[in-house]
């Protein structure tokens, strides 16, 4: 089995979050499953409550969800 592209605890953002502030990440990878037959992976992430805003005290990462690897992007900047 090949190594998954994003490890647990990696800071990530969703493909739909293209705004500049999202570059620091809006979620943290908690679990990885795959690869699947199509070469994709699934990431269980702890994401912000409001998908359209950056992480912070007023928008904590408390929502658990699964993101497919085709829609998950590693954060470009260091964690906050």
NORBELJO-V338466 format. One record per pair of residues at least 24 apart in sequence whose ideal C-beta (glycine too) atoms are under 7 Angstrom apart, sorted by the first residue. I is the first residue (numbers start at 1). GAP is how many residues later the second one is. Records with the same first field share a line. If there is no record, write none. Layout:
# NORBELJO-V338466
I: GAP, GAP
This chain:
# NORBELJO-V338466
2: 33
4: 28, 30, 37
5: 36, 64
6: 37, 66, 68
8: 24
10: 64
11: 64, 68
12: 33, 60, 61, 62, 63
13: 60, 62
14: 53, 57, 58
15: 56, 58
21: 33
22: 32
23: 52, 53, 54
24: 51, 53, 56
25: 50, 54
26: 28, 29
27: 34
28: 33
40: 28, 29, 30
41: 28
42: 24, 26
43: 24, 26, 29
55: 25
